[in-house]
């Protein structure tokens, strides 16, 4: 029974550390204003990027 109590206490300590780390990350994301996963704002494409190089040149 004593070994079981030690294992249970160790598992509880691990769970508490994981929960604390999760809270720290969640608070950091909230403070940074991050969007939920999968909803990050897309970068704006301006100028002649990869799309501009694929287009045929305009006739003169």
C-alpha positions in Angstrom: 0.0 0.0 0.0 2.9 2.4 0.7 4.2 2.1 -2.8 0.8 2.9 -4.2 0.6 6.0 -2.1 4.0 7.2 -3.4 3.0 6.5 -7.0 -0.3 8.4 -6.5 1.5 11.4 -5.0 4.0 11.4 -7.8 1.2 11.3 -10.4 -0.7 14.1 -8.7 2.4 16.2 -8.6 3.0 15.6 -12.4 -0.6 16.5 -13.1 -0.3 19.7 -11.1 2.9 20.7 -13.0 1.2 20.0 -16.3 -1.8 22.1 -15.4 0.4 25.0 -14.2 2.3 24.9 -17.5 -1.0 24.8 -19.5 -2.3 27.8 -17.6 0.9 29.8 -18.2 0.7 29.1 -22.0 -3.0 30.0 -22.1 -2.4 33.2 -20.2 0.5 34.2 -22.5 -1.6 33.6 -25.6 -4.4 35.6 -24.1 -2.1 38.5 -23.3 -0.5 38.4 -26.7 -3.9 38.4 -28.3 -3.4 35.2 -30.2 -6.3 33.7 -32.1 -7.6 30.2 -31.5 -5.7 27.4 -33.3 -6.5 27.3 -37.0 -7.8 30.9 -37.0 -4.5 32.8 -37.3 -4.8 35.9 -39.5 -3.4 35.4 -43.0 -0.5 37.5 -44.1 -1.4 40.2 -46.6 0.0 39.8 -50.1 1.1 43.0 -51.6 3.3 43.9 -54.5 4.7 41.3 -56.9 5.2 38.1 -55.0 5.1 34.6 -56.3 1.8 35.2 -58.0 3.2 38.2 -59.9 6.1 36.2 -61.3 3.8 33.6 -62.7 1.7 36.0 -64.7 2.5 36.7 -68.3 3.9 40.1 -69.1 1.6 42.7 -70.6 1.8 43.3 -74.3 3.4 46.7 -75.1 
